[in-house]
């Protein structure tokens, strides 16, 4: 449990980082802070003293306490050059490959990486950004959290922009922020996947999409666009949408109810390969065969996709290449070299055994 001193220090620092108190703003008096936090004068002075040491606050004798120009210390060189990485996940699925790509390039430049895992939680993203801003990094690579639901941490991103810290987004980006980004053309990829299946005779295709990140929204829009190209089939399209916070048991119960119908879809397009693998298990548990009864298409070319039976058709994700390219962009910015501001990877469909012509 935090003691009172830590609570006061953390709260004032957060207000400074978020812009609630701007640079050179006068802070409330010690008496006001004592009343606000319900603590002693000693506690306030200790908290302010630490903030002064960390360059967040300065005092004028007889004039009060003020917000220091903390931003000029953000890019201060530190012993052991460091690039920060904020990711929604780090230990599973395709994320270790992305981080490997970043690390290999960064290491070759004589730097190290510092990783923060948000677990796709905006509050954890907020904590991660604040921590990275305090350290004195040389650059920052970010995978946005729940990028389709707005940006509750816009204030911190604006502060990050003001510092001039080289920053790059991967996999998705917040449209309202002017940072470089690298991502897959999710819209075009899913449009091609849907048209591929339609071309193989599949008219009833179920799309399963996660809609709290822009990758999922763009993939869903690509699916819809393909059906719009075949207007006579539009009424046969069907989607299941979910968010990260949803109970996946309920999501799969819904999918099972669709597959149990006599007019079930003949193909399923999945948000990513992890969902596709779970759908394969569900289909088999219902006594159906893949691809004889239902074709299944994933996304990301997860390392297990080619080892399961049947081998999963999917869309390539550049993974390590994206990580390397993101790191290169950071160093191009650091060194003042020309760079490709927004890199979008063209889709590559990988056709395996999980789909068939009907």
TALINKA-V336042 format. One record per backbone hydrogen bond with DSSP energy under -0.5 kcal/mol. CO is the residue of the C=O (numbers start at 1). NH is the residue of the N-H. If there is no record, write none. Layout:
# TALINKA-V336042
co;nh
CO;NH
CO;NH
This chain:
# TALINKA-V336042
co;nh
3;7
4;8
5;9
6;10
7;11
8;12
9;13
10;14
11;15
12;16
13;17
14;18
15;20
15;21
16;19
20;22
22;25
25;67
29;33
30;34
31;35
32;36
33;37
34;38
34;39
40;44
41;45
42;46
43;47
44;48
45;49
46;50
47;51
48;52
49;53
50;54
51;56
51;57
52;55
56;68
58;66
60;63
60;64
64;60
65;27
66;58
67;24
68;70
69;72
70;73
71;74
71;75
73;76
81;112
82;138
82;139
83;114
84;141
85;87
85;116
86;143
87;118
87;119
88;119
92;95
94;97
94;98
95;99
96;100
97;101
98;102
99;103
100;104
101;105
102;106
103;107
104;108
105;109
106;109
106;111
107;110
112;83
114;85
116;87
116;118
118;121
120;122
121;125
122;126
123;127
124;128
125;129
126;130
127;131
128;132
129;133
130;134
131;135
132;135
132;136
132;137
139;84
140;168
141;86
142;144
142;170
146;149
151;154
153;156
153;157
154;158
155;159
156;160
157;161
158;162
159;163
160;164
160;165
161;164
166;140
167;180
168;142
169;182
170;172
173;175
174;177
177;179
180;169
181;343
182;171
183;345
184;186
185;189
186;190
187;191
188;192
189;193
190;194
191;195
192;196
193;197
194;198
195;199
196;200
197;200
197;202
198;201
200;358
201;203
203;205
204;266
204;267
205;238
206;269
207;209
207;240
208;271
209;211
209;242
212;148
212;149
213;217
214;218
215;219
216;220
217;221
218;222
219;223
220;224
221;225
222;226
223;227
224;228
225;229
226;229
227;230
230;233
230;234
231;234
233;236
234;237
238;207
240;209
242;211
243;246
246;248
247;250
247;251
248;252
249;253
250;254
251;255
252;256
253;257
254;258
255;259
256;260
258;261
261;264
266;295
267;206
268;270
268;297
269;208
272;276
273;277
274;278
275;279
276;280
277;281
278;282
279;283
280;284
281;285
282;286
283;286
283;288
284;287
289;293
289;294
295;268
296;313
297;270
299;273
300;317
302;305
304;307
304;308
305;312
311;354
313;298
314;350
315;300
318;321
319;323
320;324
321;325
322;326
323;327
324;328
325;329
326;330
327;331
328;332
329;333
330;334
331;335
332;336
332;337
333;336
339;341
341;181
341;343
342;344
343;183
343;345
345;185
348;316
349;351
350;314
350;352
352;355
354;296
